[in-house]
Amino acid sequence: MEPTMQDYPLVEIVWADHFSEFEDGYNLEQLLRLIKAPSIRKTVGYLAAENSRMVAIAGTIEEDGTFSEVFCCMKKCIISRSDKKKGA
């Protein structure tokens, strides 16, 4: 039997994103502005898999049990997640 949406919990994670810029000519003041606050993102989907370092969240579980719109995030970047109590 193929996995279904009921086999995977719906979760929301809030996470700090990385920033890359490949333009030339940044001065120190501009860099300090860039690192002042991280870009905070929110992702909602089905918790398809996780290990000690990463979570994989799928936006869609297809009829054949495969996953689409998959987002993988390092756990160290996660600020909060709906399936974990704060401080846990």
ZIZI-V512629 format. One line per field, one symbol per residue. burial: b if it has 9 or more other C-alpha atoms within 8 Angstrom, else e. A space follows every 50 residues. Layout:
burial=???
//
This chain:
burial=eeebeeebeebbbbbbbeeeeeeeeeeeeebeeeeeeeeeeeebbbbbeb eeebbbbbbbbeeebebbebeebbbebbebbeeeeeee
//
